[in-house]
Amino acid sequence: MSLESTHGSSSSKKIVLIVVGVVVGVILLLLVGAIIFGTMLMRPALGQAQEAARGLRSATHLRQIEVQLQTAAQDEAGPANSIEELIERGYITVDLLASPAGSVGDGRGDYWITFNRPERDEVDDPESFIVSYDRAMYSQGKSISACVLDGECSVYSLADFESLLANPVNEGRDFNRPARESRAP
């Protein structure tokens, strides 16, 4: 073997190694870029999933409170007239009153619950008569968990909740609505 052929072979190997290194580098950059791009695409979906989960947890809290109100009404002590009474009588715990959406921060509680309510057959539209809702979610202005007189607890869009509030069966009622948080566009 001559010196020239050994030298040429070594040069070829170096070039091949450089090309392989560049190709691997480009592939790694593409993979990292795809991961970053995928994460950016998933962020809004994750935020929406988290909001939906908070709404569901809130509706579950409200449902539990509503069930305990009905249970207390069957008790020999009679219906509860306040949240404090539900707690004192052991029907609910304080932690059930904390909205998964966070605190309203106005000292009036995260949930609005009416204790002075008619019977279902006394209301023209019991599926629209609001008996409780999540004030914290309302203050955030996205979706709102609420229960109506017919026993249904759901998560409503802001527009649908505002329509419920505007329904004639809710006219003139004080829902103790909190101020809405201002959001940057």
Buried (B, 14 or more C-beta within 10 A) or exposed (E): EEEEEEEEEEEEEEEEEEEEEEEEEEEEEEEEEEEEEEEEEEEEEEEEEEBEEBBBBBBBBBBBBBBBBEEBEEEEEEBBEEBEBBBEBEBBEEEBBBBBBBEBEEEEBBBBBBBEBEEEEEBEBBBBBBBBBBBBBBBBEBBBBBBBBEBEBBBBEBEBBEEBBEBEBBEEEEBBEBEEEEEEE
